[in-house]
Amino acid sequence: MHPPPSTTVPLSVPVGQTAQRPEWVELPAAVRDWVQDQLGAAVVVGRSQRSGYTPGFASRLELADGRRVFVKIAGWERAWLLDSYANEAIKRRTLPAGVPAPKLLWDGRETLQGTEWLALIFEDIDGRHPRRPWQPAAAAAAVAAVERAAQLLSPAPAGFDWQPLSTELGGITEDKEEGIRQHFGDHAGELRELVAGFAERCSGTTLVHGDLRDDNLIIDAGGRAWICDWNFPMLAKPYVDLVTLLLSMRGDGLDADAILAASPLVTADDTDGIDSLLADLGLYYLIAAEGPEPDGSPYLRRHQRWNRDVTLGWLADRRGWR
């Protein structure tokens, strides 16, 4: 995992400070009482987690009886966030034992003072997100967690109607076609073919996390990596999570292709599939980065622009475009 300097892209967002989330004391009193009733103890310290790009409550809570938990709360009449957290709870319960993911201890939904609220209570992993730029030991732990998860999630567990990743990615759409025409010149035809072939090349029976970044990982005190926030798992080839995780590692200067070559998740037949994934992700970031700034995070578009540059730069190197 030695750094080839030409791949490094300077970070464009403040690490661990990208989300605008409420503090525990800012929650309505009725919501705090409801959560504490479920916990069976009063909250004495709340540490809001500022990583990520959504506005939901996400906090490490220390309780009067000495326990610690991690709690996510949705409400504020944000229906999309309620649905997302509710689905996360269902999906998390389907994961088999051994998958390196924090345990869901409790979840519930309640209408309080005319507003619907949903809370998820997880075990709190004693650790922190990987430091950026990535360091080799943390990178190795993260890769090991992805490989372990893929082993246990092939085939996907029963209990949910899992959808293929190709329902979200792949295929030529009008906005992708416009992006291809505007930005890829002599390589437009090759990029178009990669995107068009995404479904065939990347479809699989492994359940992948689907949103794997450094801010969805915790490195514990013993150096083990845990994968958090299972909101978007889908069916795909087992290398998908490894590739999406490697985007941040490559951007920080690690040798992503060497890590891919050493992984049991990747076969000699996966080269074009990986390139199809990078092509479609690159187009996604290219298009999304030009959208209006969202309310949930002032850094989302900068994050997407950074990923655009890393993803398309990696694809260009792999295809010999530069």
Buried (B, 14 or more C-beta within 10 A) or exposed (E): BEBBEEBBBEBBBEBBEBBBBBEBEEBBEEBBEBBBEBBEBEBEEBBBBBBBBBBBBBBBBBBEEEEBBBBBBBBBEBEEBBEBBBBBBEBBEBBEEEBBBBEBBBBBBBEBEEEBBBBBBBBBBEBBBBEBBBBEEBBBBBBBBBBBBBBBBBEBBEEBEBEBBBEEBBEBEEBBBEBBEEBBEEBBEBBBBBBBBBBEBBBBBBBBBBBBBBBBBBBBEEEBBBBBBBBBBBBBBBBBBBBBBBBBBBBBBBBBBEBBEEBEBBEEEBEBBBBBBBBBBBBBBBBBBEEEEEEBBBBBBBBBBBBBBBBBBBBBBBBEBE
